[in-house]
Amino acid sequence: MGKEGIAMAKERFVEVYNQGIVNVVKIMVDTETGVNYVLGSHNKASGTGMTVLVNADGKPVVTPMS
């Protein structure tokens, strides 16, 4: 049976915020852990980086997954 016959699993990361067209900042949430990540890229040619989003106490921002 091919992939078309298998139900696709829920996406692991979902985008919850998006800013910019050339210089892009996105916030992604891990749907398994709820941990938030910041993904940034500069003009889409200089590379992209992703890191954990932390609060003022330096702890990861976690979105409750229900």
mmCIF file of the N, C-alpha and C atoms, coordinates in Angstrom:
data_MODEL
# 
_entry.id   MODEL 
# 
loop_
_atom_site.group_PDB 
_atom_site.id 
_atom_site.type_symbol 
_atom_site.label_atom_id 
_atom_site.label_alt_id 
_atom_site.label_comp_id 
_atom_site.label_asym_id 
_atom_site.label_entity_id 
_atom_site.label_seq_id 
_atom_site.pdbx_PDB_ins_code 
_atom_site.Cartn_x 
_atom_site.Cartn_y 
_atom_site.Cartn_z 
_atom_site.occupancy 
_atom_site.B_iso_or_equiv 
_atom_site.pdbx_formal_charge 
_atom_site.auth_seq_id 
_atom_site.auth_comp_id 
_atom_site.auth_asym_id 
_atom_site.auth_atom_id 
_atom_site.pdbx_PDB_model_num 
ATOM 1   N N  . MET A 1 1  ? 0.847  -1.173 0.000  1.00 0.00 ? 1  MET A N  1 
ATOM 2   C CA . MET A 1 1  ? 0.000  0.000  0.000  1.00 0.00 ? 1  MET A CA 1 
ATOM 3   C C  . MET A 1 1  ? 0.894  1.237  0.000  1.00 0.00 ? 1  MET A C  1 
ATOM 4   N N  . GLY A 1 2  ? 0.597  2.220  -0.838 1.00 0.00 ? 2  GLY A N  1 
ATOM 5   C CA . GLY A 1 2  ? 1.380  3.440  -0.929 1.00 0.00 ? 2  GLY A CA 1 
ATOM 6   C C  . GLY A 1 2  ? 1.003  4.440  0.145  1.00 0.00 ? 2  GLY A C  1 
ATOM 7   N N  . LYS A 1 3  ? 1.735  5.551  0.167  1.00 0.00 ? 3  LYS A N  1 
ATOM 8   C CA . LYS A 1 3  ? 1.480  6.594  1.156  1.00 0.00 ? 3  LYS A CA 1 
ATOM 9   C C  . LYS A 1 3  ? 0.060  7.135  1.082  1.00 0.00 ? 3  LYS A C  1 
ATOM 10  N N  . GLU A 1 4  ? -0.530 7.129  -0.125 1.00 0.00 ? 4  GLU A N  1 
ATOM 11  C CA . GLU A 1 4  ? -1.870 7.666  -0.274 1.00 0.00 ? 4  GLU A CA 1 
ATOM 12  C C  . GLU A 1 4  ? -2.892 6.858  0.512  1.00 0.00 ? 4  GLU A C  1 
ATOM 13  N N  . GLY A 1 5  ? -2.588 5.630  0.853  1.00 0.00 ? 5  GLY A N  1 
ATOM 14  C CA . GLY A 1 5  ? -3.517 4.794  1.597  1.00 0.00 ? 5  GLY A CA 1 
ATOM 15  C C  . GLY A 1 5  ? -3.339 4.874  3.100  1.00 0.00 ? 5  GLY A C  1 
ATOM 16  N N  . ILE A 1 6  ? -2.320 5.594  3.546  1.00 0.00 ? 6  ILE A N  1 
ATOM 17  C CA . ILE A 1 6  ? -2.043 5.716  4.969  1.00 0.00 ? 6  ILE A CA 1 
ATOM 18  C C  . ILE A 1 6  ? -2.424 7.119  5.421  1.00 0.00 ? 6  ILE A C  1 
ATOM 19  N N  . ALA A 1 7  ? -3.187 7.188  6.509  1.00 0.00 ? 7  ALA A N  1 
ATOM 20  C CA . ALA A 1 7  ? -3.569 8.501  7.038  1.00 0.00 ? 7  ALA A CA 1 
ATOM 21  C C  . ALA A 1 7  ? -2.316 9.227  7.509  1.00 0.00 ? 7  ALA A C  1 
ATOM 22  N N  . MET A 1 8  ? -2.175 10.484 7.119  1.00 0.00 ? 8  MET A N  1 
ATOM 23  C CA . MET A 1 8  ? -1.001 11.264 7.504  1.00 0.00 ? 8  MET A CA 1 
ATOM 24  C C  . MET A 1 8  ? -1.067 11.601 8.990  1.00 0.00 ? 8  MET A C  1 
ATOM 25  N N  . ALA A 1 9  ? 0.052  11.510 9.662  1.00 0.00 ? 9  ALA A N  1 
ATOM 26  C CA . ALA A 1 9  ? 0.134  11.841 11.074 1.00 0.00 ? 9  ALA A CA 1 
ATOM 27  C C  . ALA A 1 9  ? 0.035  13.347 11.261 1.00 0.00 ? 9  ALA A C  1 
ATOM 28  N N  . LYS A 1 10 ? -0.341 13.752 12.466 1.00 0.00 ? 10 LYS A N  1 
ATOM 29  C CA . LYS A 1 10 ? -0.400 15.174 12.795 1.00 0.00 ? 10 LYS A CA 1 
ATOM 30  C C  . LYS A 1 10 ? 0.989  15.777 12.649 1.00 0.00 ? 10 LYS A C  1 
ATOM 31  N N  . GLU A 1 11 ? 1.047  17.008 12.156 1.00 0.00 ? 11 GLU A N  1 
ATOM 32  C CA . GLU A 1 11 ? 2.334  17.667 11.969 1.00 0.00 ? 11 GLU A CA 1 
ATOM 33  C C  . GLU A 1 11 ? 3.020  17.879 13.314 1.00 0.00 ? 11 GLU A C  1 
ATOM 34  N N  . ARG A 1 12 ? 4.328  17.661 13.361 1.00 0.00 ? 12 ARG A N  1 
ATOM 35  C CA . ARG A 1 12 ? 5.092  17.809 14.597 1.00 0.00 ? 12 ARG A CA 1 
ATOM 36  C C  . ARG A 1 12 ? 5.224  19.272 14.989 1.00 0.00 ? 12 ARG A C  1 
ATOM 37  N N  . PHE A 1 13 ? 5.485  20.164 14.018 1.00 0.00 ? 13 PHE A N  1 
ATOM 38  C CA . PHE A 1 13 ? 5.637  21.586 14.290 1.00 0.00 ? 13 PHE A CA 1 
ATOM 39  C C  . PHE A 1 13 ? 4.554  22.363 13.564 1.00 0.00 ? 13 PHE A C  1 
ATOM 40  N N  . VAL A 1 14 ? 3.948  23.317 14.279 1.00 0.00 ? 14 VAL A N  1 
ATOM 41  C CA . VAL A 1 14 ? 2.960  24.197 13.659 1.00 0.00 ? 14 VAL A CA 1 
ATOM 42  C C  . VAL A 1 14 ? 3.401  25.637 13.847 1.00 0.00 ? 14 VAL A C  1 
ATOM 43  N N  . GLU A 1 15 ? 3.151  26.446 12.835 1.00 0.00 ? 15 GLU A N  1 
ATOM 44  C CA . GLU A 1 15 ? 3.502  27.863 12.880 1.00 0.00 ? 15 GLU A CA 1 
ATOM 45  C C  . GLU A 1 15 ? 2.368  28.621 13.568 1.00 0.00 ? 15 GLU A C  1 
ATOM 46  N N  . VAL A 1 16 ? 2.710  29.401 14.605 1.00 0.00 ? 16 VAL A N  1 
ATOM 47  C CA . VAL A 1 16 ? 1.688  30.171 15.322 1.00 0.00 ? 16 VAL A CA 1 
ATOM 48  C C  . VAL A 1 16 ? 1.882  31.672 15.163 1.00 0.00 ? 16 VAL A C  1 
ATOM 49  N N  . TYR A 1 17 ? 3.014  32.084 14.587 1.00 0.00 ? 17 TYR A N  1 
ATOM 50  C CA . TYR A 1 17 ? 3.283  33.504 14.379 1.00 0.00 ? 17 TYR A CA 1 
ATOM 51  C C  . TYR A 1 17 ? 4.233  33.650 13.211 1.00 0.00 ? 17 TYR A C  1 
ATOM 52  N N  . ASN A 1 18 ? 4.007  34.688 12.391 1.00 0.00 ? 18 ASN A N  1 
ATOM 53  C CA . ASN A 1 18 ? 4.855  34.925 11.230 1.00 0.00 ? 18 ASN A CA 1 
ATOM 54  C C  . ASN A 1 18 ? 4.976  36.426 11.026 1.00 0.00 ? 18 ASN A C  1 
ATOM 55  N N  . GLN A 1 19 ? 6.200  36.916 10.909 1.00 0.00 ? 19 GLN A N  1 
ATOM 56  C CA . GLN A 1 19 ? 6.448  38.337 10.693 1.00 0.00 ? 19 GLN A CA 1 
ATOM 57  C C  . GLN A 1 19 ? 7.497  38.503 9.609  1.00 0.00 ? 19 GLN A C  1 
ATOM 58  N N  . GLY A 1 20 ? 7.222  39.380 8.659  1.00 0.00 ? 20 GLY A N  1 
ATOM 59  C CA . GLY A 1 20 ? 8.210  39.707 7.637  1.00 0.00 ? 20 GLY A CA 1 
ATOM 60  C C  . GLY A 1 20 ? 8.081  38.896 6.366  1.00 0.00 ? 20 GLY A C  1 
ATOM 61  N N  . ILE A 1 21 ? 8.686  39.453 5.322  1.00 0.00 ? 21 ILE A N  1 
ATOM 62  C CA . ILE A 1 21 ? 8.692  38.790 4.014  1.00 0.00 ? 21 ILE A CA 1 
ATOM 63  C C  . ILE A 1 21 ? 10.126 38.444 3.625  1.00 0.00 ? 21 ILE A C  1 
ATOM 64  N N  . VAL A 1 22 ? 11.034 39.411 3.759  1.00 0.00 ? 22 VAL A N  1 
ATOM 65  C CA . VAL A 1 22 ? 12.443 39.167 3.434  1.00 0.00 ? 22 VAL A CA 1 
ATOM 66  C C  . VAL A 1 22 ? 13.185 38.714 4.680  1.00 0.00 ? 22 VAL A C  1 
ATOM 67  N N  . ASN A 1 23 ? 13.116 39.502 5.740  1.00 0.00 ? 23 ASN A N  1 
ATOM 68  C CA . ASN A 1 23 ? 13.673 39.118 7.035  1.00 0.00 ? 23 ASN A CA 1 
ATOM 69  C C  . ASN A 1 23 ? 12.522 38.505 7.831  1.00 0.00 ? 23 ASN A C  1 
ATOM 70  N N  . VAL A 1 24 ? 12.538 37.191 7.935  1.00 0.00 ? 24 VAL A N  1 
ATOM 71  C CA . VAL A 1 24 ? 11.399 36.458 8.472  1.00 0.00 ? 24 VAL A CA 1 
ATOM 72  C C  . VAL A 1 24 ? 11.663 35.994 9.897  1.00 0.00 ? 24 VAL A C  1 
ATOM 73  N N  . VAL A 1 25 ? 10.641 36.150 10.740 1.00 0.00 ? 25 VAL A N  1 
ATOM 74  C CA . VAL A 1 25 ? 10.640 35.606 12.093 1.00 0.00 ? 25 VAL A CA 1 
ATOM 75  C C  . VAL A 1 25 ? 9.360  34.799 12.240 1.00 0.00 ? 25 VAL A C  1 
ATOM 76  N N  . LYS A 1 26 ? 9.505  33.557 12.682 1.00 0.00 ? 26 LYS A N  1 
ATOM 77  C CA . LYS A 1 26 ? 8.338  32.701 12.914 1.00 0.00 ? 26 LYS A CA 1 
ATOM 78  C C  . LYS A 1 26 ? 8.445  32.094 14.298 1.00 0.00 ? 26 LYS A C  1 
ATOM 79  N N  . ILE A 1 27 ? 7.310  31.842 14.901 1.00 0.00 ? 27 ILE A N  1 
ATOM 80  C CA . ILE A 1 27 ? 7.277  31.066 16.133 1.00 0.00 ? 27 ILE A CA 1 
ATOM 81  C C  . ILE A 1 27 ? 6.602  29.756 15.788 1.00 0.00 ? 27 ILE A C  1 
ATOM 82  N N  . MET A 1 28 ? 7.308  28.675 16.104 1.00 0.00 ? 28 MET A N  1 
ATOM 83  C CA . MET A 1 28 ? 6.826  27.326 15.826 1.00 0.00 ? 28 MET A CA 1 
ATOM 84  C C  . MET A 1 28 ? 6.586  26.627 17.164 1.00 0.00 ? 28 MET A C  1 
ATOM 85  N N  . VAL A 1 29 ? 5.545  25.805 17.227 1.00 0.00 ? 29 VAL A N  1 
ATOM 86  C CA . VAL A 1 29 ? 5.254  25.036 18.441 1.00 0.00 ? 29 VAL A CA 1 
ATOM 87  C C  . VAL A 1 29 ? 5.368  23.554 18.121 1.00 0.00 ? 29 VAL A C  1 
ATOM 88  N N  . ASP A 1 30 ? 6.096  22.848 18.971 1.00 0.00 ? 30 ASP A N  1 
ATOM 89  C CA . ASP A 1 30 ? 6.218  21.395 18.874 1.00 0.00 ? 30 ASP A CA 1 
ATOM 90  C C  . ASP A 1 30 ? 4.922  20.808 19.429 1.00 0.00 ? 30 ASP A C  1 
ATOM 91  N N  . THR A 1 31 ? 4.152  20.130 18.592 1.00 0.00 ? 31 THR A N  1 
ATOM 92  C CA . THR A 1 31 ? 2.845  19.636 19.015 1.00 0.00 ? 31 THR A CA 1 
ATOM 93  C C  . THR A 1 31 ? 2.935  18.462 19.993 1.00 0.00 ? 31 THR A C  1 
ATOM 94  N N  . GLU A 1 32 ? 4.099  17.873 20.152 1.00 0.00 ? 32 GLU A N  1 
ATOM 95  C CA . GLU A 1 32 ? 4.257  16.781 21.114 1.00 0.00 ? 32 GLU A CA 1 
ATOM 96  C C  . GLU A 1 32 ? 4.637  17.295 22.496 1.00 0.00 ? 32 GLU A C  1 
ATOM 97  N N  . THR A 1 33 ? 5.471  18.339 22.550 1.00 0.00 ? 33 THR A N  1 
ATOM 98  C CA . THR A 1 33 ? 5.958  18.830 23.841 1.00 0.00 ? 33 THR A CA 1 
ATOM 99  C C  . THR A 1 33 ? 5.379  20.181 24.234 1.00 0.00 ? 33 THR A C  1 
ATOM 100 N N  . GLY A 1 34 ? 4.867  20.945 23.261 1.00 0.00 ? 34 GLY A N  1 
ATOM 101 C CA . GLY A 1 34 ? 4.358  22.287 23.521 1.00 0.00 ? 34 GLY A CA 1 
ATOM 102 C C  . GLY A 1 34 ? 5.446  23.346 23.561 1.00 0.00 ? 34 GLY A C  1 
ATOM 103 N N  . VAL A 1 35 ? 6.709  22.949 23.419 1.00 0.00 ? 35 VAL A N  1 
ATOM 104 C CA . VAL A 1 35 ? 7.818  23.899 23.463 1.00 0.00 ? 35 VAL A CA 1 
ATOM 105 C C  . VAL A 1 35 ? 7.760  24.818 22.241 1.00 0.00 ? 35 VAL A C  1 
ATOM 106 N N  . ASN A 1 36 ? 7.975  26.122 22.481 1.00 0.00 ? 36 ASN A N  1 
ATOM 107 C CA . ASN A 1 36 ? 7.968  27.127 21.414 1.00 0.00 ? 36 ASN A CA 1 
ATOM 108 C C  . ASN A 1 36 ? 9.387  27.383 20.935 1.00 0.00 ? 36 ASN A C  1 
ATOM 109 N N  . TYR A 1 37 ? 9.527  27.570 19.627 1.00 0.00 ? 37 TYR A N  1 
ATOM 110 C CA . TYR A 1 37 ? 10.817 27.854 19.004 1.00 0.00 ? 37 TYR A CA 1 
ATOM 111 C C  . TYR A 1 37 ? 10.700 29.104 18.149 1.00 0.00 ? 37 TYR A C  1 
ATOM 112 N N  . VAL A 1 38 ? 11.790 29.871 18.069 1.00 0.00 ? 38 VAL A N  1 
ATOM 113 C CA . VAL A 1 38 ? 11.866 31.014 17.173 1.00 0.00 ? 38 VAL A CA 1 
ATOM 114 C C  . VAL A 1 38 ? 12.707 30.595 15.981 1.00 0.00 ? 38 VAL A C  1 
ATOM 115 N N  . LEU A 1 39 ? 12.164 30.821 14.794 1.00 0.00 ? 39 LEU A N  1 
ATOM 116 C CA . LEU A 1 39 ? 12.871 30.520 13.563 1.00 0.00 ? 39 LEU A CA 1 
ATOM 117 C C  . LEU A 1 39 ? 13.069 31.844 12.844 1.00 0.00 ? 39 LEU A C  1 
ATOM 118 N N  . GLY A 1 40 ? 14.300 32.163 12.519 1.00 0.00 ? 40 GLY A N  1 
ATOM 119 C CA . GLY A 1 40 ? 14.585 33.420 11.844 1.00 0.00 ? 40 GLY A CA 1 
ATOM 120 C C  . GLY A 1 40 ? 15.458 33.218 10.634 1.00 0.00 ? 40 GLY A C  1 
ATOM 121 N N  . SER A 1 41 ? 15.211 34.034 9.615  1.00 0.00 ? 41 SER A N  1 
ATOM 122 C CA . SER A 1 41 ? 16.070 33.995 8.436  1.00 0.00 ? 41 SER A CA 1 
ATOM 123 C C  . SER A 1 41 ? 16.234 35.410 7.912  1.00 0.00 ? 41 SER A C  1 
ATOM 124 N N  . HIS A 1 42 ? 17.396 35.665 7.361  1.00 0.00 ? 42 HIS A N  1 
ATOM 125 C CA . HIS A 1 42 ? 17.724 36.972 6.796  1.00 0.00 ? 42 HIS A CA 1 
ATOM 126 C C  . HIS A 1 42 ? 17.811 36.829 5.294  1.00 0.00 ? 42 HIS A C  1 
ATOM 127 N N  . ASN A 1 43 ? 16.935 37.447 4.592  1.00 0.00 ? 43 ASN A N  1 
ATOM 128 C CA . ASN A 1 43 ? 16.815 37.479 3.131  1.00 0.00 ? 43 ASN A CA 1 
ATOM 129 C C  . ASN A 1 43 ? 16.822 36.100 2.474  1.00 0.00 ? 43 ASN A C  1 
ATOM 130 N N  . LYS A 1 44 ? 16.533 35.080 3.218  1.00 0.00 ? 44 LYS A N  1 
ATOM 131 C CA . LYS A 1 44 ? 16.390 33.703 2.726  1.00 0.00 ? 44 LYS A CA 1 
ATOM 132 C C  . LYS A 1 44 ? 17.613 33.183 1.966  1.00 0.00 ? 44 LYS A C  1 
ATOM 133 N N  . ALA A 1 45 ? 18.732 33.907 2.022  1.00 0.00 ? 45 ALA A N  1 
ATOM 134 C CA . ALA A 1 45 ? 19.947 33.444 1.344  1.00 0.00 ? 45 ALA A CA 1 
ATOM 135 C C  . ALA A 1 45 ? 21.099 33.304 2.325  1.00 0.00 ? 45 ALA A C  1 
ATOM 136 N N  . SER A 1 46 ? 20.992 33.960 3.462  1.00 0.00 ? 46 SER A N  1 
ATOM 137 C CA . SER A 1 46 ? 22.087 33.970 4.426  1.00 0.00 ? 46 SER A CA 1 
ATOM 138 C C  . SER A 1 46 ? 21.979 32.869 5.465  1.00 0.00 ? 46 SER A C  1 
ATOM 139 N N  . GLY A 1 47 ? 20.968 32.049 5.373  1.00 0.00 ? 47 GLY A N  1 
ATOM 140 C CA . GLY A 1 47 ? 20.817 30.974 6.334  1.00 0.00 ? 47 GLY A CA 1 
ATOM 141 C C  . GLY A 1 47 ? 19.619 31.186 7.236  1.00 0.00 ? 47 GLY A C  1 
ATOM 142 N N  . THR A 1 48 ? 19.298 30.156 7.959  1.00 0.00 ? 48 THR A N  1 
ATOM 143 C CA . THR A 1 48 ? 18.153 30.157 8.851  1.00 0.00 ? 48 THR A CA 1 
ATOM 144 C C  . THR A 1 48 ? 18.590 29.568 10.173 1.00 0.00 ? 48 THR A C  1 
ATOM 145 N N  . GLY A 1 49 ? 18.019 30.086 11.263 1.00 0.00 ? 49 GLY A N  1 
ATOM 146 C CA . GLY A 1 49 ? 18.333 29.563 12.576 1.00 0.00 ? 49 GLY A CA 1 
ATOM 147 C C  . GLY A 1 49 ? 17.065 29.324 13.368 1.00 0.00 ? 49 GLY A C  1 
ATOM 148 N N  . MET A 1 50 ? 17.123 28.336 14.254 1.00 0.00 ? 50 MET A N  1 
ATOM 149 C CA . MET A 1 50 ? 15.968 28.018 15.088 1.00 0.00 ? 50 MET A CA 1 
ATOM 150 C C  . MET A 1 50 ? 16.469 27.756 16.496 1.00 0.00 ? 50 MET A C  1 
ATOM 151 N N  . THR A 1 51 ? 15.796 28.358 17.488 1.00 0.00 ? 51 THR A N  1 
ATOM 152 C CA . THR A 1 51 ? 16.207 28.182 18.870 1.00 0.00 ? 51 THR A CA 1 
ATOM 153 C C  . THR A 1 51 ? 14.982 28.181 19.766 1.00 0.00 ? 51 THR A C  1 
ATOM 154 N N  . VAL A 1 52 ? 15.141 27.659 20.959 1.00 0.00 ? 52 VAL A N  1 
ATOM 155 C CA . VAL A 1 52 ? 14.044 27.630 21.929 1.00 0.00 ? 52 VAL A CA 1 
ATOM 156 C C  . VAL A 1 52 ? 13.710 29.061 22.344 1.00 0.00 ? 52 VAL A C  1 
ATOM 157 N N  . LEU A 1 53 ? 12.421 29.370 22.411 1.00 0.00 ? 53 LEU A N  1 
ATOM 158 C CA . LEU A 1 53 ? 11.949 30.668 22.895 1.00 0.00 ? 53 LEU A CA 1 
ATOM 159 C C  . LEU A 1 53 ? 11.858 30.584 24.407 1.00 0.00 ? 53 LEU A C  1 
ATOM 160 N N  . VAL A 1 54 ? 12.500 31.506 25.108 1.00 0.00 ? 54 VAL A N  1 
ATOM 161 C CA . VAL A 1 54 ? 12.502 31.482 26.571 1.00 0.00 ? 54 VAL A CA 1 
ATOM 162 C C  . VAL A 1 54 ? 11.763 32.694 27.134 1.00 0.00 ? 54 VAL A C  1 
ATOM 163 N N  . ASN A 1 55 ? 11.274 32.539 28.379 1.00 0.00 ? 55 ASN A N  1 
ATOM 164 C CA . ASN A 1 55 ? 10.608 33.646 29.049 1.00 0.00 ? 55 ASN A CA 1 
ATOM 165 C C  . ASN A 1 55 ? 11.639 34.487 29.799 1.00 0.00 ? 55 ASN A C  1 
ATOM 166 N N  . ALA A 1 56 ? 11.175 35.456 30.584 1.00 0.00 ? 56 ALA A N  1 
ATOM 167 C CA . ALA A 1 56 ? 12.080 36.366 31.290 1.00 0.00 ? 56 ALA A CA 1 
ATOM 168 C C  . ALA A 1 56 ? 12.963 35.641 32.301 1.00 0.00 ? 56 ALA A C  1 
ATOM 169 N N  . ASP A 1 57 ? 12.539 34.462 32.775 1.00 0.00 ? 57 ASP A N  1 
ATOM 170 C CA . ASP A 1 57 ? 13.329 33.684 33.732 1.00 0.00 ? 57 ASP A CA 1 
ATOM 171 C C  . ASP A 1 57 ? 14.304 32.735 33.048 1.00 0.00 ? 57 ASP A C  1 
ATOM 172 N N  . GLY A 1 58 ? 14.307 32.742 31.716 1.00 0.00 ? 58 GLY A N  1 
ATOM 173 C CA . GLY A 1 58 ? 15.198 31.862 30.969 1.00 0.00 ? 58 GLY A CA 1 
ATOM 174 C C  . GLY A 1 58 ? 14.671 30.453 30.787 1.00 0.00 ? 58 GLY A C  1 
ATOM 175 N N  . LYS A 1 59 ? 13.400 30.231 31.140 1.00 0.00 ? 59 LYS A N  1 
ATOM 176 C CA . LYS A 1 59 ? 12.789 28.917 30.988 1.00 0.00 ? 59 LYS A CA 1 
ATOM 177 C C  . LYS A 1 59 ? 12.056 28.851 29.645 1.00 0.00 ? 59 LYS A C  1 
ATOM 178 N N  . PRO A 1 60 ? 12.013 27.684 29.024 1.00 0.00 ? 60 PRO A N  1 
ATOM 179 C CA . PRO A 1 60 ? 11.325 27.563 27.730 1.00 0.00 ? 60 PRO A CA 1 
ATOM 180 C C  . PRO A 1 60 ? 9.852  27.943 27.828 1.00 0.00 ? 60 PRO A C  1 
ATOM 181 N N  . VAL A 1 61 ? 9.368  28.626 26.789 1.00 0.00 ? 61 VAL A N  1 
ATOM 182 C CA . VAL A 1 61 ? 7.941  28.933 26.691 1.00 0.00 ? 61 VAL A CA 1 
ATOM 183 C C  . VAL A 1 61 ? 7.262  27.651 26.222 1.00 0.00 ? 61 VAL A C  1 
ATOM 184 N N  . VAL A 1 62 ? 6.236  27.236 26.961 1.00 0.00 ? 62 VAL A N  1 
ATOM 185 C CA . VAL A 1 62 ? 5.530  25.997 26.637 1.00 0.00 ? 62 VAL A CA 1 
ATOM 186 C C  . VAL A 1 62 ? 4.044  26.310 26.470 1.00 0.00 ? 62 VAL A C  1 
ATOM 187 N N  . THR A 1 63 ? 3.502  25.919 25.322 1.00 0.00 ? 63 THR A N  1 
ATOM 188 C CA . THR A 1 63 ? 2.076  26.062 25.055 1.00 0.00 ? 63 THR A CA 1 
ATOM 189 C C  . THR A 1 63 ? 1.396  24.767 25.496 1.00 0.00 ? 63 THR A C  1 
ATOM 190 N N  . PRO A 1 64 ? 0.382  24.865 26.365 1.00 0.00 ? 64 PRO A N  1 
ATOM 191 C CA . PRO A 1 64 ? -0.311 23.634 26.798 1.00 0.00 ? 64 PRO A CA 1 
ATOM 192 C C  . PRO A 1 64 ? -0.937 22.909 25.606 1.00 0.00 ? 64 PRO A C  1 
ATOM 193 N N  . MET A 1 65 ? -0.693 21.629 25.507 1.00 0.00 ? 65 MET A N  1 
ATOM 194 C CA . MET A 1 65 ? -1.276 20.802 24.456 1.00 0.00 ? 65 MET A CA 1 
ATOM 195 C C  . MET A 1 65 ? -2.388 19.974 25.083 1.00 0.00 ? 65 MET A C  1 
ATOM 196 N N  . SER A 1 66 ? -3.613 20.159 24.573 1.00 0.00 ? 66 SER A N  1 
ATOM 197 C CA . SER A 1 66 ? -4.721 19.382 25.163 1.00 0.00 ? 66 SER A CA 1 
ATOM 198 C C  . SER A 1 66 ? -5.274 18.365 24.229 1.00 0.00 ? 66 SER A C  1 
# 
